[in-house]
């Protein structure tokens, strides 16, 4: 039994007495990255299922939002870098075993795929803008490029599903690959973040859906995703309860520790269970404000990432 | 390949912090930062207590997660050794390596790049011992190549009881503490 422990001279900024290297920028990036991943996956699936005409808002426009989310998220990530002038170094190497390196390159695939898919779906998603610009029709270079995109739309959508899913999963793997932080060190995190990204994106999409049938379909998908996410969170918690001593110590953060309320009230209660019940009641014909349901899901998604990043840093092998 | 290791005799260490001062001086570690530090641990229940002083630093692990997670290759292993280093010019300050280190041995310099103990690789090139080892007034620190069976560190580990810190993290640390 350790009676006393005195550490001298260890006063490193952001490390001691408590690891706090990642602030608000990282959870914001993970949240927006998840939304962007969801946007590319959902829109690509809509194209592949041949529902582009039916769900006009769920293809090109959704991808546009995804690009916007990702760009803001990358801005936050840039702010987090301590040596900003070296940001280009991410793209002078590909480190096979580094999740962050994979993530950097996935982001570079995400942009062109999204752009090409946006062009490919511009006829239905941006018909007025396309007509006004004019360059996408006729015989010019842009027109030929557009024709190519339209011809290869399904192939691009397949690449879109893989790229989006990789980005969504990566946001979780980035944390879970750290065996030094037992709170993160669970292989569930990759799938959890992907599912959460899809769910939050659909919640965002529902804010703009006016068609009753489209709303019903996407709300049902979202309910399924929320149930899946709850199950994944359950497995994650079970992992702590049945894990080694260090794992149990890490799990204490959400089971009696500093993050208990954030997890159980804001992530599980208000972020998942409440909107699930609201969507279910809506399905049964009750009048439920969509804005409220969507906002709860979006805030829950952000709360999940805030919890993960902050609580994870408080766990480790070192006990001082 | 050389497996550089540091062997620290906890029965001789008095926690004087000379190693810390020597490191800061040799490596020009700025004020408010430290590449090595002292841990004073009292274990047992009164009146049966035992005191252990340890000088701690980067463990230059054989399987270093800080190198694996680095997205730019800035965090790397010095060729033909187990010494983990950071190339300042390649570091983005993303802090992935800091999160990956189970020993919390890395930190971010005011300039933005990550820093840590280097086993004084620049001194090893000149066949000199790391600064911390060379100044220790109680001669409790030993340094050498574990792949050489006749080195001082190899012989010490053959004859004395020892431990490493957090072996269960699976990184195969190269700092050994003699315990009796």
Interface residues (C-beta under 8 A of the other chain):
Chain A: X1 X2 X3 X4 X5 X6 X7 X8 X9 X10 X11 X12 X13 X14 X15 X16 X19 X21 X22 X80 X81 X82 X83 X84 X86 X87 X89 X90 X92 X93 X95 X97 X98 X99 X100 X101 X103 X104 X177 X178 X179 X180 X181 X246 X313 X316 X317 X318 X320
Chain B: X15 X17 X20 X32 X33 X34 X36 X37 X38 X39 X40 X41 X42 X43 X44 X45 X46 X49 X65 X68 X69 X70 X71 X72 X73 X74 X89 X90 X91 X92 X93 X94 X95 X96 X98 X99 X100 X101 X102 X103 X104 X106 X107 X108 X111 X112 X113 X114 X166 X168 X169 X170
